[in-house]
Amino acid sequence: MSLHLISFKTCPFVQRAVITLKHKNIDFDITYIDLADPPDWFLELSPLAKVPVLKVDDEVLFESAVINEYLDEITGGELQPDEPLARAKNRAWIEFASNMLGNLYMMKMSKDEERYNKYREQLISQLHRVEKRLGESPWFNGKSFSLADTAFAPLFRQNSVANNRLSVIDPESMPKVTAWSERLLALPEVRESVVDEFEDLYLDAMEKNGSYSLFRLAA
Ligand SMILES: N[C@@H](CCC(=O)N[C@@H](CS)C(=O)NCC(=O)O)C(=O)O
């Protein structure tokens, strides 16, 4: 069976799939496209015109959460809780992380202070909710590393851009989130889930968008 991932170099949703692939030592190929000028073959392949897309031989999978469950299930399934309610709750928090990724993107790319602050406040309130949900360390579900960890890790990677100078994580009021995010960012599969030029590309995108965050960085 061949696995071929279609990616965009700064997309956190693709990074989720890369983390799972690397965590489970699964062989895969990767093709990067430019979402600003997507090739026709990609638009034909991707029902929502979004990455990630995973080609499994000639079949097409889309949506990062679905791709990750599939990758886990063909390799033993240990990244999802066994019990149905716990498994459903894991899925719900993965969806929560997707919403947070949207807010983080909007915060980083907002053109003005008002919108920047609006998304920043939403994110901070969401992080406080995650802080309350976190229990035993080291991972989201305690001892078992799971797809919730691979789903949140790209959020923390994007949050850490520019040496954490735009971070929304407050170590004092969010000690569990702080420790969990640092633990995730230290994992090889998370460090290697982004291309070498990731930071430059991300900052370029902020510049192209006329992002207000850049004023914060310059201050
Ligand atoms: N719910 C999707 C979100 C994927 C997504 O939003 N991908 C972005 C890039 S990070 C995309 O392809 N955007 C292209 C577009 O919206 O046209 C998932 O989890 O895979």
The ligand as an SDF file (V2000), in Angstrom:
LIG
                    3D

 20 19  0  0  0  0  0  0  0  0999 V2000
  -11.1540   20.6590    8.6030 N   0  0  0  0  0  0  0  0  0  0  0  0
   -9.9970   20.5600    7.7480 C   0  0  0  0  0  0  0  0  0  0  0  0
   -9.3320   21.9190    7.6460 C   0  0  0  0  0  0  0  0  0  0  0  0
   -8.2090   21.9190    6.6200 C   0  0  0  0  0  0  0  0  0  0  0  0
   -7.8560   23.3430    6.1940 C   0  0  0  0  0  0  0  0  0  0  0  0
   -8.5320   24.3170    6.5690 O   0  0  0  0  0  0  0  0  0  0  0  0
   -6.8050   23.4500    5.3820 N   0  0  0  0  0  0  0  0  0  0  0  0
   -6.4530   24.7610    4.8540 C   0  0  0  0  0  0  0  0  0  0  0  0
   -4.9560   25.0130    4.9060 C   0  0  0  0  0  0  0  0  0  0  0  0
   -4.3340   25.0180    6.5470 S   0  0  0  0  0  0  0  0  0  0  0  0
   -6.8300   24.7920    3.3750 C   0  0  0  0  0  0  0  0  0  0  0  0
   -6.5760   23.8530    2.6580 O   0  0  0  0  0  0  0  0  0  0  0  0
   -7.4000   25.9100    2.9190 N   0  0  0  0  0  0  0  0  0  0  0  0
   -7.7040   26.0920    1.5300 C   0  0  0  0  0  0  0  0  0  0  0  0
   -9.0090   26.7490    1.3290 C   0  0  0  0  0  0  0  0  0  0  0  0
   -9.7600   26.9430    2.3070 O   0  0  0  0  0  0  0  0  0  0  0  0
   -9.3180   27.0340    0.1750 O   0  0  0  0  0  0  0  0  0  0  0  0
   -9.0500   19.4820    8.2720 C   0  0  0  0  0  0  0  0  0  0  0  0
   -9.0490   19.2420    9.4890 O   0  0  0  0  0  0  0  0  0  0  0  0
   -8.3350   18.8530    7.4680 O   0  0  0  0  0  0  0  0  0  0  0  0
  1  2  1  0
  2  3  1  0
  2 18  1  0
  3  4  1  0
  4  5  1  0
  5  6  2  0
  5  7  1  0
  7  8  1  0
  8  9  1  0
  8 11  1  0
  9 10  1  0
 11 12  2  0
 11 13  1  0
 13 14  1  0
 14 15  1  0
 15 16  2  0
 15 17  1  0
 18 19  2  0
 18 20  1  0
M  END
$$$$
